[in-house]
Amino acid sequence: MKFRFNIGGKREYKPVSDMDPGIYKAGLIHTFKMIPSDLSPAVLMSHSGLLNISYFFINNIFVIRDCYRGEEYFYPPVFTGEYPMSVFEKLYKPGSIVTAVPEDMLPLFKNVYGDSACISEIPYLKDYIVDNSALSGCAGGEYKSLRQAKNRFFNDNDACIKDIKDISPGKIHEFNDKILSEMIKKAPDNAGLKHEKIIFETLLEMIHNGGKNLDGIVIMVDRDIAGFTINDIISSYSVAVYAKMDHAYKDIGPALASSDAGHQLSQGIRYCNLMADEGEENLKKSKLLLRPCHILKKYEIRIK
């Protein structure tokens, strides 16, 4: 399916919060093998209250702009249909910074900008892609430790898995606040944790206000929440945009990850992008334990 937007070449800037979710989603279904987590509609919309994000269409090319610390950053362009290369060449002026560019797009930038494109890898923005069919089953020696941990959790707890849309928002809010409060006590100087509450509230509101492309699960132990996930479904692919768990339940991490993979797989979602580790070593280790089938490198390009 091709999506055509006829703007007549005119650049139209609007805040992300005003963007029609249907158009947003259409603009992100494209042909590249891996969709960077940074281009997840849910990620951008949930962050729009914290960041100065805008977008524009120009001849079927969809571009997102973010002003950060006095500099203007662009996310890589998303092609929504046929596009003339001459238009692409005019997207970025000298001095433009294009961030979170997936490795599959580097040849395109090199072809268009040549030596004018200064390319450098962003190590902390690597995305971790898992195969839900493998993670759900946890079969074979490679998944032995995960399989054992998952089995221990379900053997030790009277647990069940529910669709996140079937749990009251208030109950999930209460659980999320509890987990975030505990995390902030351990790391009071981490400003990102305080922002997570705003991001979470936006995501939960989207889920319970017709956000058909947002999905997730909740693991219940008796009547208490032990952990939950929120995923952004993009065609037959997903981005894991938010997850929280109560580590008082031993082995909750493997149980939640494997259960979520099984839930996605039952809906035809084969691959999930776990997002970047953002330089946190413990987060990186936990993502690697899930045996990603692909690690997507991302780059920053400065146009000279």
PARO-796822 format. One record per residue: x, y, z of N, C-alpha, C in turn. Coordinates in pm, whole numbers, plus 50000, padded with zeros to 5 digits. Layout:
N
XYZXYZXYZ/...
***
This chain:
304
500854988050000500005000050000500885012550000/500535022349917501275034849914500415045949974/501085054650050500385065950109500875078550038/499945086049982500325098049909499795110349979/500665120050004500255132650064500585143749967/499595150249915499815160649815499755174349880/500905178949925500995191949992501455202549892/501755198449771502205207849669503565213649697/504395206249772505745210949800505815220749915/504675224849969504655234750077505035228250209/505895234650287506245229550418505205234350519/504695224950593503635228150689504075223450827/504305232850920504775229551053503605229351150/503555218751231502535217651336503145210651455/502665213251577503145205551691502685191151681/503485181951735503155167751729501805165051794/501475172351901500235170051974499005172551886/499155180451779498045183451689497965173751571/498915164551564498965155751448497885145051455/497255142451345496255131951337496945118251349/496585110051449497275097251468497215088251345/496145088951267496035080751147497085084451044/497275097451023498295102150929499675098750984/499835100551115501105097651180501505083151154/500555074151177500835059951158501145056851012/500355062650921500565060050779501965064250737/502415075550791503725080650754504865071950800/504615062850896505695054750951505735040650895/504775036950809504825023850747505655025150620/506895020950628507785022650513508585009950491/509515010250399510094997850348511394993750415/511935001650506513204997750568513004985750661/514054977650673513944964950746513604966950893/514194976950957513974979251099513484993551121/512454995051200511955008451232512615013151360/513395023751358514045028351481513015031951588/513335028951712512415032051821512135047051829/513085055251785512905069751790511785074451699/511425066451599510365070351506509015064151542/508925057851659507635052551702506675064151727/505485063951670504515074651693504235076551841/504105065451915503815066552058504945073452133/506185070452095507335076752161507315091852137/507145095752012507175110051980506005117652042/504825111552040503665118452095503755119252248/504285108952311504395109152457505475118852504/506475121252418507535130552453507235144952411/506165146952337505915160252281505685170852388/505225166552507505025176252614506325180652679/507405173252654508685176252716509675182452617/509485179652489510425184152388509735193352287/510525201252220510005210552119510035203651983/509035194951961509005186751839507965192151742/508315192851614507365196651510507615187551390/506805188651287506975180451169506545188051046/506955182950930506415188450806506425177750698/505545179450601505515171250481506035179650366/506845173550280507215180350157507265169850046/506325170749955506245161349843506385146749887/505485142649975505425128750021506575124550111/507375133850158508425130750255508035136850389/508075128650490507625132350623508865134450711/509025146350769510225149650845509845154950983/510575150351085510325154551223511485163251270/511165174351336512185183751381512105185351532/513275185651596513345186551742514385197051778/513985207351851514935217651896515415213952036/516715211752050517265206752177518565214152207/518615220452325519815227452371520355237252268/519435244752209519845255252118520185250751978/520105237651951520385232651817519135226151759/519045226151627517905220551557518275206751503/517595196551555517845182851512516685177951427/516995169851327515965163351246516085148251265/514945141551268514955127051261515045123251113/515485110951083515585106950942514235107850872/514225110950743512965112650672512225099450653/510935100050651510105088350626509375090650494/509525081250401508945082850269507545076950267/506575084850232505185080650236504625077450097/505485076550001505035073549865506195076149771/505925078549645506985081749550507505095749580/508805097649564509385110649596510505113849497/510635126349458511725130249370512995132749452/514125127649407515385129449478515745144049492/515335152249397515655166549403515045173049527/513885168149569513255173549689514045169349812/514455156649814515215151649928516495159749948/517135163549838518375171249847518165184949911/516935189949905516645203149960516155202750105/516015190650160515455189550296516355195750401/517655193650389518575197950494519555208250439/519635219550507520575229950469521935226850533/523015233150486524315231550552524195234950700/524755226450783524655228550928523565220250993/522685214250913521615205950968522195193551036/521525189251144521925177251215520785167151206/521065155451153520055144851142520455133951242/519595131151338519955122051446519175108851438/519715098551503519085085351511518825079451372/519755081251281519615075751145519975060851148/519055051851110519375037551110520405034251003/521185023751029522305020450940521855017750797/520625012550778520155009450643519985022050558/519915033750623519705046150547521005053250511/522135048550564523395055450538523735056250389/523555045550311523865046550167523075057650097/521825059750140521015070150079521605083950106/521985086450232522585099450265523915101350192/524705090750184525985091850114525775094849966/524735088749908524445090749767524005105149739/523175110549831522635123949810523625134849846/524315133349959525155144150010526645142049993/527055129649962528475126949938529345130950055/530445137950026531395142050129530855152950221/529695158550186529105168850272528435162950394/528265149550398527645142850512528715137350605/528845143450722529785138550824529025128750913/529405116050908528645105350974529395100051095/528715099151208529315093451329528295084751401/528735073351455527835064151525527455069851661/526215066951705525765070651839525655057651920/526685054051996526725040852061525555038252156/525095048352228524065046252330522655045652271/522505047452140521175046952079520925034052001/521755023852019521515011251949520175005351993/519395000651895518114993951924518314978851929/517554972352017517654957852033516384951451979/516514943451872515374937151806515274922551850/514124918351902513944904451941512934897651850/513104884651834512184876251759511174870651859/509924875051851508924870851949508704855751951/508854849351835508634834851831509684827451914/510924832351913511984826151992511864829752140/511604842452167511524847052307510314841252377/509234839352305508024833652365508224819152405/508834811252317509034797052345510204794252437/511244802952431512454801052512513014786852499/512984781252378513454767452357514944767352325/515604756352360517004754552325517954759752432/519224755952418520234759552515520454774452530/520284781852421520514796352425519574803252523/518374797752538517354803852623517164796352756/518104787552791517934779052908517694787153035/518534797253062518404804853186517104812853189/516714818353073515444825753065514254816353088/514324804653027513244794953040513084790453186/514214787953251514174783653391513604794653481/514014807153455513524818253537512024820253517/511584819753392510154821153362509344810153431/509814797853421509094786653483509054787953635/510154792553695510174794453840509134804453883/509024815453804508064825953841506644820353842/506264813353736504894808453727504634796653820/505684789153857505524778453955505374783854097/506054795254124506064800854260504914810354287/504214814854182503174824954199501874820654130/500774824554191499464822354130499204834054035/499844833353917499864844653826499004842053702/498504853053645497774852153518498124864353434/497914863153303498244873853208496954879853155/496864893053159495684900053111496074910753010/495154913852920495344925052827495304937952907/496214947252878496294959552955494994967752947/494254966252836493004973752821491904968452912/492124956552971491124950753061491374954453207/492434961853235492754966053371492424980853386/491844984653497491444998553516492665007753514/492565019353446493695028753442494175032753580/493235034353674493605038453809494525028453876/494265015653856495085005153917496495005053858/496595007253727497905007753662498655020253705/497945031653715498545044053764499155041953902/498405035753990498855033554127500135025154129/500145014554050501325005854043502525013353986/502315020753877503415028153814503995038453909/503135045753983503595055754079504455049254188/504035037554234504775030354337506185026654288/506265021154168507565016954115508465028954088/507895039654029508695051654001509195058154130/508355058454233508765064254361509945056854419/509925043554410511035035454461512305038054380/512165039654249513325042254164513915056054191/513055065954214513525079654241514255080254374/513795072554473514495072154603515915067154587/516105057454497517425051754476518305060754389/517675068854304518435077754214517735091354207/517785099154316517035111854322517475122254220/518685121054167519185131054071518855127453926/518165116153906517845111753771516575118953723/516755129853647515615137853599514725129853505/515335120153434514555112153340513445104253406/513665099953530512645092353602511415100853629/511635113653658510515122653685509705125253557/510395124953442509715126853315508895114553276/509305102953327508615090553289507135090753330/506835097553439505425098253482504575105253377/505105116253320504385123753216504225114953092/505305108053054505275099452936504265088252955/504305081853073503385070853102501935075353096/501625086953156500245091853158499725094353017/500605099652931500215101952792499915088752721/500765078952741500575065852677499295059152725/499055059552856497855052852910496585059752861/496655072952851495495080452798495235076552653/496295074752575496155070752435495515056952426/495915047852515495365034252514493875034352540/493445042152637492055041952680491185052352609/491755058552504490985067852423491095064152275/490955051252249490895046752110492215044552043/493315043452120494605040952059494745026452017/494155023051903494095009051859495475003051834/496445011551805497775006451773498655004951897/498145008452013498875006152137498324993852206/499214985552256498804972852314499744969652430/499424959252506500314955152613499654944752701/500414939852797499884929952891500154934353035/499424928053126499644929653270499754915753330/500774913553412500854901053488500294903753627/499254896353662498614897653792499024885853880/499354888754005499574878254106498494880254211/497594870654220496364872454298495644884554239/495454895054318494774906954265495734918754246/497014916154260498024926754250498744926354117/499134938154068499934939053946501384936053981/502004927253904503424924153922504284930953815/503664934253702504384940953594503474943253476/503834952753390503034955453270503914960653158/503414959653037504114964652918503164973052834/503724982352756502974989852655503794989552526/503154985052418503834983952289503124992252183/503914997652091503385005151977503424995951856/502254992051806502174982551694502234990151562/503234987151480503424993551351503404982751245/502254981151179502084970351082502314956951151/503264948851108503514935751170504744936351261/505024948151311506224950951388505814958951510/506614958651618506244966351736507464972951799/507214983451875508244990051956507774989552101/508624984252190508284983252332508524996752397/507465004752410507645018652450507675020952601/507135011452681507125013652826506895000352896/507574998253007507374986153088507834988953231/507104983853327507494984853467507164971753536/507994968053634507764955553706508194957053851/507614948953937507934948954079508944937854104/510204941854132511264931954148511184924554281/510184927554362509934919454481509514905354440/508974904154318508644891154262509874885954187/510494875754241511694870254179511384865054039/512274867953946512184863353806511034869753729/510514881253776509424887953705509884892753568/511164896953553511644902153425511514892253310/512114880253323511984870253216510524866153192/509744865053300508334860953285507554871353206/507794884153235507074894953166507494895753020/508804895052993509304896252856508794884752769/508864872552820508434861052742506924861052721/506174864752824504714865152813504274875852715/504954887352718504624898052626504924893852482/506034886752462506384881852329505314872152278/504814863552366503764854152327502474861152292/502144871652368500924879352340501024886152204/502174892152174502364898652045502314888551931/502954877151952503004866951848501594861951814/500724861051914499344856451890498584866251801/499074878651790498454888851704499214890751574/500154881651546500894882451420502084891751424/502524896051543503664905151554504914896851575/505744895551473506914886651479508114893251549/508364906151520509564912651573509194924551661/509974926351767509744937651859511054945051881/511004958151871512154966751898512104970752046/513094966552122513114969252266513614983252300/513914991152201514415004852217515885004752259/516445016552275517865018052305518135017052455/519395014152489519755013552631520115027352686/520355037052596520645050952634521815052152731/522775043052717523995043952797523915037752934/522755032152973522625025753103523095011353093/524195008053164524814994953150523894983653195/523154985753304522244975253353521114972653253/520624983553191519564982153092520084974652969/521314977652931521934970752818522044955752847/522484952252967522634938153004521294930953002/520254937653054518934931253058518384928852918/518664937952823518194936252686518974925052615/520274924252643521084913752582520694899952634/520204899052758519764886352814518564880652739/517814889452668516654885052592517034880052453/518334879052428518854873452303518324880352178/518634893252160518164900052039518704893551913/517854892951811518284887051683519004897351598/518874910151634519544920651558519724932851649/520884939051639521134951551710521284962451604/520354971751604520294982151502521144994151543/522214996551470523065008151498522405020651442/522645031851511522105044651464523215055151463/523035065051377524105074451351523595088951354/524545097951371524255112251358524935117251233/524225125051152524785130451028524705145651032/525845152051016525895166651007526195170450862/525325178650808525475182850669526365195250664/527495193950597528445205350588527935215650486/
***
